[in-house]
């Protein structure tokens, strides 16, 4: 219930380990394998198309996947 009282929305930030990626828009691919009950991530990707291509590969295999965009 405490989170309902919060007036400012929470924002999550991705802190890249590669200094060349700091300040850029990054795409992280998440996938959830129901059979293994496991959440995994892949990336970061600098190109949206590359992240979406990998996501579609997982979706074709029946694995739940989505892309999250982080603004640098």
N, C-alpha and C positions, 0 to 999 in steps of 0.2 A: 504494500500500500504506500510505502514511502515514496516510491518512484512516481506515483500519481500526483504528489504534492510538489514535485519539482517544476519550476516555472521555465527554466531554460532547457532547451533540448540538448541531449548529449550528442557529441560528435566524436567519431573515432578517427584516429590518425594512423597512417602507416608510416613507419620510420624505416626507410630502406637502408640496408647495410652498405650498398655501393654508393659512394659519394656522387657519382655521375648521374644518379637517378633522383637525387634530392631536388625538390622544387618542380618536378615534372608530373604530369598526369600519368598515373600508373593503373594498371588493370590486374587484379588478382582473381584467379579462377578457383572457385571452391567446388568440390564435389562430395556428395554423400552417398556412400555405398550402403544400401539398405541391408544387403546380405551379410556384410561384415560389421554393420552398425558403426561405421567409421567416417568421420569428417576429415577431409584432406584439402590442402591448398597447393596451388601451383603458380609460379610467377615470381616476381612481377613481370608484366609485359608492358612495353612502351607503346605498342600498337594495338588498338582496339580490335582490328580485324584478326590479328594473330590469336588473341585471347578467345574471341568468339569461334574461331576455327577449332581450337582445342576443345572448347565447351561443346560444340556440336558433335565432336567425336565421342565424347562421353555420353551425350544424350542418345546417340544412335546405338550405343551399347546398353542402354537402359539404366544408366547411372545418372541420378539427379545432379545437375550442375548449374552454376550460375556465376556471373562475373560481377565484381564490385569495383567501381571506379573510385580512386582516391585522387583528389586534386592536390597538387604539390604546393 
